[in-house]
Amino acid sequence: MKMPEILVFARMFVIGFVGAEIFRTTYHLGSNFAPTLADLCIWLRGAVVLAVLAICTMYALKRGAHVSAAQMGRSLRLDLFLAIVLGGWSNELALPWFSKFHDALQSADPHWAPVLLLLLCILLISSLVQQSRPSRSETRSQLFFLSDDEIKRETDDLLASEGQAKSFAETVLASGSHSGLVFGVDGPWGVGKTSFINLAERYWDRAADKVIVCRFEPLRYASEPDLSDRLIRDLSAAIQSKVFAPEFRPAASRYSRLVKGKADVSFLGFKLSMEPSAETVDELLDDIDEVLRRIGRRVIVVIDDLDRLDAKTINNVLFATRRTFKLSQATYILCYDTEVLADSKEEGSRAREFLEKFVTVKLSLFVDSTSIRDFLRRDWEKAESQLGSVPSDTMVKLGAVLNELADILQGESAAKYLALVGDLRKVKRFVNAILLMQIEKTNLGRTDFNKRDLINLMLLHLNYPGLFRQIYAEETEGRSGAFSVKWEYDRKSFMNAEGFSQVRDDQKGPSKFLLEQLFDIGALKLGEAGSVEESTLRSRACFNNAQSRNLEGYLKLIVRFATPEPQETFVLYQTAVDQVREGHSISSILSTADFALKSGEKGHDQFWRVLVNQAHRLPSVATEDAIETLVQYMPRYSSFDNDDRGLRPRSVYALLRLLDGVGWGRTAGQRRTNSSENVIEIAWRIFGERAHLDKGLIERLASPRRGVLGWQDLMLFRLQCSADRGGQLYNLQRALIVHQDSTAQTTGLVSKLALTGMRRLSQQVFALFKRTYIDPGRNFFAEASRVPAEDFLGEAFASLVDQAVLPPEPDEVNTSIARRIAVARSSAASFVAYQLSNSSLPNGAGVGCGYYDAAGDEDCGGISRLMNEYIFDHCFNPKDSENVLIFIDHCLSHLSSPFFSDQEGDSYVATKTGIPGGLDSAALGSYWRQCREHIRGMGLQSSGRSVFTTNYTAFYRDDLEGVFTVLDELADEASPLKPSPIA
């Protein structure tokens, strides 16, 4: 019999001896206390006994006493049981030695028994209460992230590893007992080596009567000096948790002491050296192996995370494992990544070589991109999903990005992405990065972000933070650095910035690949700049110019979690146009919250822009709806300078483009060629003829309800129809020509085309003005001065009406709402009067309406003469002092810049070519000759009145004398035309 066995029997003997003495002690104390319970009824005494027994039983069950008892029973160690019995008998033989102690117990106070019993019960109950106390309910987190915990059940297997794990487990079981049998599980980090072993262990658990699994994690003990000792301890704990083998612990302890070698002990300043026994390591290992054979179990020792240790510690672990190879009942499984070991230099190379020498069977783990794709596309609501902690609404929004990532892994570039998202750990980290962006609060489907570009930038952010920081520094706060693509007017295609190629070439592997996918012109294949669709210009991360700060938007989304407002995205308007194409009415779309005018006009402005650009794709019903709705909505838009000219004037341009592009030639779903016979429909729309009878745009734009601003819309519409304006409205201009004369040439000299095409339109417009203002004797200028501020503000700026009605400050640098409304009011009157009165030839600024006669094709300026008579005889008639002010305001609103007047100074001045403002200079001179004395006599120079224009503010007190001087010069050059209107 060997020493470990003697110690086990001695221990059992002592347990029997001590147990008998404890029983005897409690008997004596109980005997003393029993007489005091004689008066208690028997059921109460029985209840106390049962309660104590229940407490002891519950504690024993909680501590696993039944499991230990079962293990002892299954071991059939009757020899140890006999040792316990002998220990109890020896206690009986030793009674004389303890007689004094027993006499003291018998004579002690009888209440010692309940005191000790209550103390025991309190200790047991306290332990039971602590274990059974419910844990405090945790507050539900507002953010959900995926943990990197390994899986423990087959139902959690997301990568279909169960079959391979089962095969591996069966192979290990069938391999039998061989000294030094080592299996190697090789795979990169994140491939799921620990999860793979967990699945295999579930199969080994089903053969618990044959094997014991010991999981040794050296990473937990990397700082300890002796890993061999820790390995033996873990092995001992694993064995004793499964079987009853009391002789194993002493043998393991002796082995541990032997491995440690000599121990130094300090006592009272003296250092004592304790040498281990003369036993050899092989002898001790034989003892341990004999214990394993006796219990009839094989031990599978799993050493995980070997590749996470430094090279020196790896060698120590391998050495500690190698020293235990003499155990014939032990099988070893090492989990590691060979490439990580190889990355280390000298020590790593040695560890790799040492590992290769004693790994008997090697299994390599791989993750197919198919498994990752299936994971990304799985049903997120399944209970077994690792993403079960993420709310469903968040997962729905995640789905778009994850599906795009799955598509990437199915494409030609999948192999290059596997280094970045080729295992479940990397995918989880990617998903957590998206969750950190609080994606549940956004809707990527309503933004312009290209999902693939977003994925590439996030992979840069996660894996190459230094490179990402460089991109952020160069491409935010309005800057455009080396990464965003550039375009110059003298080039047909986009190009990379000068420094991009250097940055790209400095990178290697995945980082270089991501840069190419994001910014390299060769990889992007954008083509010529003019052929790139707007959706691409507004969505791709490579663009970061003044008009489209796409890349900066991506970077702020990733770093600042900032998403653009819906009105700032192109996709909002593209979706709206798609709905129009599908049959939704435009008015229903514009009435939604995203297009509420109280939030501003940008939504409507962008909608009309996108719709007009894609109008060629609209069906005929949608085309009619677009033209009708745009005409109806014009009065609801602003008509003053609000960082632009206002949406109402811009809507006129949108209407012109709609007419030119889709206002003609529609059949049931097909568009005919733009021949003269087809495009003439545009003219019918304008004049209200044929199918558009009583719906002519001339009448509608300048309807009585629209007043002066309606006339401003109509005159702007008419002006842009002139071919010499260069608006590329070829179909519309051809329609006006062939409507005037079906045999006229529609190609040739632009000025001639403009003269022909604008005749009928100008005559119709003047005829309407004559019926509306001239014939009834209405003063257009006076009515323009009384246009309510609300009409200029439109619905979007209606809340500013209180500011708009205030008297504008005369300060020229003032940009208040009141001043801008005053400018818009003055400009409306001047613009309409100028367009109707001037008789300019087509020289790039449009044909003046006054160039034509009111009827016929003689073109002798008849309209100009009629307008001059109307304005001078009626609108400027000095019999009404208000008309004098209108006249002076007209002159002051047409001062000329000193740059064009050959005068010194920087103030605007009156000139003979400027102050007529489209009126006839001779008629103006004649008018002033007749009314000069009357107007001068009014003393207007002392007035505090001001005239506001876009470029300057004119003051009666400062600028009127200069106007009078120029008018005097015009009067001297003119001859009297007729008697003075005040005579």
KEKOL-659641 format. One record per residue (C-alpha): residue in three letters; z, x, y. Coordinates in steps of 0.02 Angstrom, whole numbers, plus 50000, padded with zeros to 5 digits. Each point is the difference from the previous one (the first is absolute). Layout:
<pts>
ALAZXY;...
</pts>
This chain:
<pts>
MET500005000050000;LYS499515006550170;MET501045000550157;PRO499194984950087;GLU500434988949852;ILE501825005849995;LEU500184995750185;VAL499294982549971;PHE501224996449859;ALA501445006750103;ARG499514988650142;MET499964984849887;PHE501715004849928;VAL500735001250176;ILE499244983250047;GLY500854992049850;PHE501665008250039;VAL499984995350186;GLY499404982449962;ALA501444997049881;GLU501245006450128;ILE499304988550136;PHE500164985349881;ARG501785004749960;THR500455001750184;THR499304983050045;TYR500914992549851;HIS501685006650059;LEU499724993950179;GLY499404983149940;SER501494998049883;ASN501195002650147;PHE499114987150108;ALA499724986749863;PRO501754992150009;THR499764996050185;LEU498514988949953;ALA500974989649875;ASP500244985850124;LEU498134998650037;CYS498994987249906;ILE498855006849865;TRP498374994250082;LEU500405009750159;ARG500365015749902;GLY498404997549902;ALA499024997950161;VAL500665016450071;VAL499565009149838;LEU498254992549999;ALA499735004350183;VAL500485018149971;LEU498895000949847;ALA498564992250097;ILE500175012850140;CYS500035014449878;THR498534993049903;MET498954997450155;TYR500375017650061;ALA499565007249831;LEU498344990750000;LYS499615005750177;ARG500345018049949;GLY498874998649849;ALA501385001849871;HIS499064988649881;VAL498475011350011;SER501045015349961;ALA500854990949856;ALA498324995049930;GLN499395017950012;MET501545006249910;GLY499774986749866;ARG498185004549974;SER500455018349984;LEU501024996349840;ARG501175014450044;LEU501434994849884;ASP500645017950005;LEU500364998450185;PHE500824983149972;LEU501145007949870;ALA500435013650126;ILE500574986450121;VAL501034991749863;LEU500825016649958;GLY500405002250183;GLY500904983350002;TRP500955004449841;SER500525016750073;ASN500754990650147;GLU501104990749877;LEU500545016549924;ALA500395006950173;LEU501204985850046;PRO501565011149994;TRP499215011450130;PHE499834985650124;SER501634990949958;LYS500795003350170;PHE498424993750089;HIS499974984349894;ASP501884997050028;ALA499715001150187;LEU498614987049989;GLN501114988149900;SER501415001550126;ALA498884998850154;ASP499964985350118;PRO499014986149912;HIS498994996750159;TRP499055016449978;ALA498864990749879;PRO499364986950123;VAL499845013350137;LEU498895011049893;LEU499044984949932;LEU499674993350175;LEU499465017250059;LEU498785001249856;CYS499314982650035;ILE499795003950186;LEU499045015849960;LEU498854991049879;ILE499754984750109;SER499625010950152;SER498635009149906;LEU499274983449936;VAL500024992350174;GLN499145015150079;GLN498634999449870;SER499724981350009;ARG500094998050189;PRO498324993650063;SER499055012150109;ARG499844995550182;SER498414990350034;GLU498765010750089;THR499104994550157;ARG498184997049965;SER498995014150074;GLN498644996250125;LEU498965014649938;PHE499475002649821;PHE499485016449924;LEU499535005549827;SER501195011649909;ASP499395014449894;ASP501134995549855;GLU499325003449828;ILE499654985049890;LYS501174995949856;ARG499154985149915;GLU498304996449928;THR499814985350120;ASP500075012250145;ASP498565010449932;LEU498674998650136;LEU498915014349939;ALA499764994649819;SER501015014749932;GLU500924989949868;GLY498765003349860;GLN499975018750029;ALA501915000650014;LYS500194990649836;SER498825011949911;PHE500935015050069;ALA501704992949950;GLU499414996849823;THR499295017649989;VAL501665007650052;LEU500934989249873;ALA498795004649861;SER500055018550039;GLY501615002249897;SER501325013450025;HIS499315017050047;SER500945014050081;GLY499345002850177;LEU498764985550002;VAL499504997950184;PHE498874986750073;GLY499285002850174;VAL499544985350112;ASP498875007250135;GLY499434990250151;PRO499955000850191;TRP501384993350109;GLY499954981250014;VAL499014997549839;GLY501524991649923;LYS500735012749879;THR501774992950014;SER499364982249981;PHE498995005649849;ILE501575007349917;ASN500974984050043;LEU498704989649908;ALA500065012049852;GLU501904999449998;ARG499954981249978;TYR499115003049834;TRP501255013449952;ASP501424987850038;ARG499334988949862;ALA500325014549880;ALA501765003150066;ASP500635002749823;LYS498885015249986;VAL499905008350170;ILE501055003250154;VAL499135002950168;CYS500775012250123;ARG499254999750176;PHE500345016650087;GLU499545000650184;PRO500165018150058;LEU499574995150180;ARG501734992050014;TYR500845016349948;ALA498815012550082;SER501435007450103;GLU501125003049850;PRO500055018049935;ASP499964995749814;LEU498714987049947;SER500295004049815;ASP501784993450015;ARG499394984350089;LEU498674997249866;ILE501305000949861;ARG501164988250095;ASP498634987050025;LEU499505001849817;SER501804997649944;ALA500234984650111;ALA498384992249935;ILE500485002649818;GLN501784993750018;SER499404984550094;LYS498994995049846;VAL501005005949848;PHE501765004449950;ALA499995019049980;PRO501665006950061;GLU499635017449933;PHE498485001950113;ARG500925002150165;PRO501055015049944;ALA498455008549930;ALA499034996950160;SER501445006250106;ARG500105016149901;TYR498135002550021;SER500164997250187;ARG501415012850014;LEU499005012549900;VAL498484997950111;LYS501065002650155;GLY500705016249930;LYS501555008650068;ALA501064989850120;ASP501135007450135;VAL501644991150042;SER501105004550150;PHE501884997249984;LEU501305006050126;GLY498785012750067;PHE499585006749827;LYS498234997949933;LEU499914996649814;SER498395000949899;MET499814987849854;GLU498735005249871;PRO499134986749892;SER500274999949814;ALA499055011449887;GLU498864985949944;THR498155001950033;VAL498874987250084;ASP499074997249837;GLU501634996149908;LEU500504987250130;LEU498264992250001;ASP500134998749811;ASP501634990450020;ILE499204988150127;ASP498474997849891;GLU501104996449850;VAL500884986250099;LEU498304992350044;ARG499455000449819;ARG501664992449945;ILE499784985050116;GLY498214998149940;ARG499184998950172;ARG498615009550088;VAL500235003950184;ILE498534998550120;VAL500395010550154;VAL498934994950150;ILE499975012650144;ASP499184991550151;ASP499455005850173;LEU499825018049944;ASP498645002850129;ARG501134995250145;LEU501105015149977;ASP499735017150075;ALA499235013149887;LYS501645009049963;THR500904984049951;ILE498524994949890;ASN500185016349905;ASN501884996949980;VAL499704982649931;LEU498695006349878;PHE501165013949945;ALA501454987849975;THR498864988749898;ARG499325014549900;ARG501755005349947;THR500294983149917;PHE498395000449896;LYS501025004349845;LEU500554981749994;SER498884993149863;GLN500484982150042;ALA499435001450183;THR498274996150070;TYR499635004850180;ILE498864991350125;LEU499615009350162;CYS499224990750148;TYR499105010750127;ASP498435002950104;THR499135016149949;GLU499075001250166;VAL501624999650099;LEU500695013949893;ALA498415009950025;ASP500094998250190;SER501545011150003;LYS499625018450004;GLU500815012749885;GLU501504989749940;GLY498914984649978;SER498745009549897;ARG501365006349886;ALA500734982549982;ARG498304993349954;GLU499725013549871;PHE501744997449926;LEU499684981349993;GLU498355002249909;LYS500825011049869;PHE501194987149928;VAL499194982950038;THR499474994849826;VAL499074983850041;LYS499304996150172;LEU499544982850068;SER499114998350169;LEU500184984250104;PHE498644993550114;VAL499804984750111;ASP498274992350002;SER499364993350164;THR499704983749906;SER501874998049976;ILE500335003250185;ARG498644987650048;ASP500734986949886;PHE501705003050076;LEU499324998150177;ARG499114983849954;ARG501384992249895;ASP500774983050031;TRP501465004350115;GLU501004984749947;LYS500245005649820;ALA501835002849959;GLU499685016549915;SER499175007550151;GLN500845014950078;LEU499634991850168;GLY501104985249963;SER501195004750142;VAL498634997450128;PRO499824982250067;SER498424990549954;ASP499424997850180;THR500065018750027;MET499085003349837;VAL498614988250049;LYS499715010250158;LEU500145016149900;GLY498674993849881;ALA498565003450118;VAL500445018450020;LEU500455002749817;ASN498404991749942;GLU499035011650114;LEU500925014849924;ALA499564993449827;ASP498174999150052;ILE500105018050060;LEU500655005449829;GLN498534991249921;GLY498715008750109;GLU499115016549989;SER501365009250096;ALA501414994149885;ALA500315017449928;LYS500335007150172;TYR501304986650037;LEU500975002649838;ALA500895015150073;LEU500704988350133;VAL500274983549908;GLY499735004949820;ASP501684994649932;LEU501234985850023;ARG501235010350102;LYS498685003950131;VAL499404982150001;LYS501784993950029;ARG500225012250142;PHE498384993750076;VAL500574981949982;ASN501695004150078;ALA499105007850149;ILE499054983750025;LEU501604989949983;LEU500825011350129;MET498644994450121;GLN500784982549983;ILE498364993249940;GLU500794982949972;LYS500034998050189;THR498155003750017;ASN498384993349933;LEU498795014149969;GLY498664987149966;ARG500064995650185;THR499855017850062;ASP498545011850016;PHE500755013249886;ASN498835006149865;LYS501084999949844;ARG499235015649926;ASP500265009950160;LEU501794993650008;ILE500305005949821;ASN499265017250036;LEU501065002250156;MET501574994649909;LEU499655012549861;LEU499835013550133;HIS501634994250076;LEU500925000549834;ASN499295016049927;TYR499485010750149;PRO501194995950143;GLY499535015650100;LEU498164995250004;PHE500454982050041;ARG501085005850146;GLN498535009950067;ILE498894984649994;TYR501364989850086;ALA500225012850139;GLU498135001150036;GLU499494981849984;THR501374989850084;GLU500474995750180;GLY498184997750047;ARG499445017049936;SER498485003449889;GLY500195016349905;ALA499115009449863;PHE500094986249872;SER499174984550076;VAL498114999850002;LYS499025001850161;TRP498404992950070;GLU498955006150146;TYR498664990250088;ASP498665012949964;ARG500334999049812;LYS499504986349880;SER501435002349878;PHE501855003750001;MET500675017549978;ASN501645008549959;ALA500995009050134;GLU499835018750012;GLY501695004049924;PHE499894988249852;SER499045011449884;GLN501295013950025;VAL501464988249961;ARG499094993049848;ASP499555017049930;ASP501805005950019;GLN500544986449878;LYS499825000449812;GLY499954987449861;PRO500584982250035;SER500405002950184;LYS498225005950035;PHE499314985449900;LEU501034987450101;LEU499425007650165;GLU498204998549944;GLN500224981949947;LEU500784995750168;PHE499035010150128;ASP498545010049930;ILE498344993150061;GLY499125005549842;ALA501224990349890;LEU500084984750113;LYS498104997650006;LEU500064990050161;GLY498165001950040;GLU499304998550176;ALA501244994650132;GLY498974985250054;SER499924992749825;VAL501885000249965;GLU500704982349996;GLU501404995350117;SER501154995949855;THR499845018249946;LEU500275006850175;ARG501584989650018;SER500755003549829;ARG499675017949941;ALA501335013050036;CYS498735013150051;PHE499724991350168;ASN501265003450138;ASN499094999050165;ALA500444991050161;GLN499244983649938;SER500715000249823;ARG501655008949971;ASN499874996849814;LEU500795016049936;GLU501464998650120;GLY500304982349936;TYR500075006449820;LEU501205013950046;LYS501174988450095;LEU500004987849855;ILE500555013749880;VAL501235008950115;ARG500624986350118;PHE499664984949887;ALA499044992650149;THR498634987549964;PRO498794993750133;GLU500104982550067;PRO498704988449920;GLN499044998950165;GLU499805018949995;THR499104999849833;PHE498184997649960;VAL500354991049837;LEU500744985050092;TYR498354996850086;GLN498955004149848;THR500994987449900;ALA499774987050135;VAL498115003050003;ASP499964998649811;GLN500864983250015;VAL498684994350125;ARG498665005349878;GLU500874989949864;GLY499954984250105;HIS501614999850101;SER499804994150179;ILE500265013150133;SER501154988950102;SER501174998149850;ILE500075018949981;LEU500305003350185;SER501404987250001;THR501045009949874;ALA501525010250053;ASP499065016549984;PHE498794994450135;ALA501214990950116;LEU499415002950179;LYS501795000250063;SER500145016849911;GLY498495007050092;GLU498114999849992;LYS499765015249890;GLY499934989749842;HIS498614988850067;ASP499085014850077;GLN499975009749837;PHE499574984649898;TRP498454996250103;ARG499505018349998;VAL500085001149811;LEU499184983149976;VAL498555004450115;ASN499755016749912;GLN499894991049832;ALA499164984250061;HIS498435003749897;ARG501024996049844;LEU500534982850059;PRO499244984149930;SER499154988150122;VAL501504988350010;ALA501155014450046;THR498745006150130;GLU500014983250088;ASP501894999549992;ALA500135017450075;ILE498884996050150;GLU500844983250033;THR501775006849984;LEU499665015050110;VAL499324989050139;GLN501494988349985;TYR501285014050003;MET499335009350153;PRO501044990250128;ARG501565004149899;TYR499775018650027;SER500505010850147;SER498795004650138;PHE500915013750094;ASP500275018749977;ASN501335002149865;ASP499635017849947;ASP498214993849981;ARG498904987050080;GLY500814985549907;LEU499504991649838;ARG499034986050085;PRO498635011450068;ARG499955009649838;SER499764983749906;VAL498374997750095;TYR499365016149923;ALA500564994149829;LEU499054983750026;LEU498425009550048;ARG500105010749844;LEU500294984849890;LEU498484991550072;ASP498935015549980;GLY500595003649823;VAL500234983149916;GLY499574986450126;TRP498284997249927;GLY498954998449844;ARG501304993649879;THR499504990149847;ALA501134994549858;GLY500775017149971;GLN498485011050043;ARG499505008650162;ARG498195000150053;THR499125014750083;ASN500275002250187;SER498284994050050;SER499714991250165;GLU499894983249911;ASN501735002549927;VAL500985008350139;ILE499494986750127;GLU501454990049932;ILE501125010950108;ALA499154993350156;TRP500204982249936;ARG501865003349986;ILE500085006750176;PHE499014986050080;GLY500604985949887;GLU498374995349917;ARG499404993849830;ALA501445000149876;HIS501175005650138;LEU499644985950121;ASP501474996350118;LYS500875015649935;GLY499165013050110;LEU501045015350037;ILE499545000050185;GLU500784982850023;ARG501495003849890;LEU500475016850073;ALA499974993150178;SER500654982649963;PRO500994991750142;ARG501655002349906;ARG499765018950000;GLY499735001350188;VAL499715016650085;LEU500495010549848;GLY498724990349897;TRP498695005550125;GLN500595017849985;ASP499764998649810;LEU498264992750022;MET499435013050126;LEU500655014149889;PHE499084992049853;ARG498404998950101;LEU500145017950063;GLN500175007449825;CYS498444990749943;SER498935011150113;ALA499005012149892;ASP500245014650120;ARG501904999549972;GLY499765009249835;GLY501144988649900;GLN498895000649845;LEU499884981149996;TYR498205000849943;ASN499944983249910;LEU500804990750145;GLN498865008150128;ARG498464996249894;ALA500574981949985;LEU500114998350190;ILE498255007450019;VAL499144989149870;HIS500944984850063;GLN499265003550171;ASP498275004049933;SER499604999549815;THR498505011450027;ALA500935013150102;GLN500245017749937;THR501715003549929;THR499805018949999;GLY499525012050135;LEU500705005150169;VAL501824994850007;SER499994995150183;LYS498524988349970;LEU500854992349849;ALA501584997250102;LEU499054991450141;THR499144988349879;GLY501504996049892;MET501244996650140;ARG498944987950102;ARG500364983849911;LEU501835004549971;SER500265004350184;GLN499164983950058;GLN501054989349883;VAL501605008650055;PHE499594997950185;ALA499514982049974;LEU501704996549923;PHE500885009150144;LYS499004990150126;ARG500484983649919;THR501815005249989;TYR500335008350169;ILE498545000050120;ASP499474981849992;PRO501784992950009;GLY500435012350140;ARG501425008649905;ASN500575017150059;PHE499985011349848;PHE500995013850087;ALA501354988050055;GLU500174993149826;ALA500085017749929;SER501475003850115;ARG500934984949930;VAL499785003649814;PRO501744998549922;ALA500805016149939;GLU500214991849829;ASP498114999949977;PHE499925018850023;LEU501515003349890;GLY499434990049850;GLU501234994849865;ALA500515017649952;PHE500715004050173;ALA500554982750051;SER501805005850005;LEU499575011050149;VAL499494985650112;ASP501565001550109;GLN499535017950041;ALA498164995950019;VAL500264987150138;LEU500995011950110;PRO499135007550152;PRO499275016749945;GLU500695015650079;PRO498715009250107;ASP500465016949924;GLU498415007049924;VAL500895008249854;ASN500874983849956;THR499474993049830;SER501024984050000;ILE499384984249918;ALA499844991850170;ARG498845013850063;ARG498944999749842;ILE499784981250013;ALA499505002050183;VAL498715013049949;ALA499324988749861;ARG499864985250121;SER499045010250129;SER498895007849866;ALA499534983149925;ALA499344993250165;SER499095016050045;PHE499215002149828;VAL499294982449991;ALA499355000550178;TYR499225017149974;GLN499134995249837;LEU499274984150074;SER499495007550168;ASN499335017349966;SER498145002249970;SER500075017149917;LEU498625005449884;PRO500435005549822;ASN500595018050024;GLY501365000749868;ALA501214988550090;GLY499154983849953;VAL498774988550090;GLY500794991050147;CYS499974981149985;GLY499374999450181;TYR498425009149951;TYR499274983849932;ASP499524983750080;ALA500944984149959;ALA498444994649903;GLY498345007449948;ASP499535017849962;GLU499535006950172;ASP501645009750010;CYS500095000450189;GLY501905000450016;GLY500204981550031;ILE501704999349915;SER500645014350109;ARG499494990850159;LEU500824983849944;MET501605009249954;ASN500055009150169;GLU499774983550091;TYR501384991949896;ILE501225014350026;PHE499705003150186;ASP499784981850052;HIS501354992549892;CYS501205012549920;PHE500115011450155;ASN499824986250129;PRO501205005350140;LYS500384982050050;ASP501375001249870;SER501165014750029;GLU500265001549812;ASN498155003649983;VAL500165014350125;LEU501365007649893;ILE498864997849848;PHE498625009250092;ILE501145014350054;ASP500735001249825;HIS498245001149931;CYS499585014650115;LEU501625009249967;SER499784998249812;HIS498365009750011;LEU500535016150084;SER499195015949938;SER500735015949932;PRO499885014750122;PHE499205010149861;PHE498444989150012;SER500054996950187;ASP499925018050063;GLN501624997650097;GLU501545010850003;GLY501694994249935;ASP500534991249843;SER500104982050062;TYR498724986849959;VAL498924995850151;ALA498774986550054;THR498155004149985;LYS498414990350037;THR499505000949816;GLY501694995349933;ILE500764985350094;PRO498574987649968;GLY500574999549819;GLY498334993749935;LEU499644989250152;ASP498505002850111;SER500405013150133;ALA498904991850129;ALA500814983149970;LEU501715008250014;GLY499505008450164;SER499324983750071;TYR501594990949948;TRP501085013050087;ARG498954999750158;GLN500294981350014;CYS501844999749949;ARG500615016850061;GLU500884994350157;HIS500874985649913;ILE500655010749857;ARG500535014550111;GLY500914987950109;MET501114994749856;GLY500965016650011;LEU500015002749814;GLN500395018750019;SER501814995850033;SER500104990049840;GLY500995007149853;ARG498704993649879;SER499365011349862;VAL498554999849878;PHE500285006749825;THR498665007949894;THR500015010649842;ASN499795016450095;TYR500894997350164;THR500984988450114;ALA499204995750167;PHE501074995150150;TYR499444989250145;ARG500995010850123;ASP499245016449939;ASP498274996249931;LEU499364985150099;GLU499425009850152;GLY498905010849889;VAL499254984249923;PHE499644992950172;THR499135016150050;VAL498844999349850;LEU499684981550029;ASP499535003950180;GLU498725012549936;LEU499284986949881;ALA499964987250141;ASP499055011950111;GLU498705002549863;ALA499814981449962;SER499094986550097;PRO500754982750026;LEU499534988649859;LYS500644983550067;PRO501314992950117;SER501795005149974;PRO500954989149876;ILE501384998050132;ALA498844996250146;
</pts>
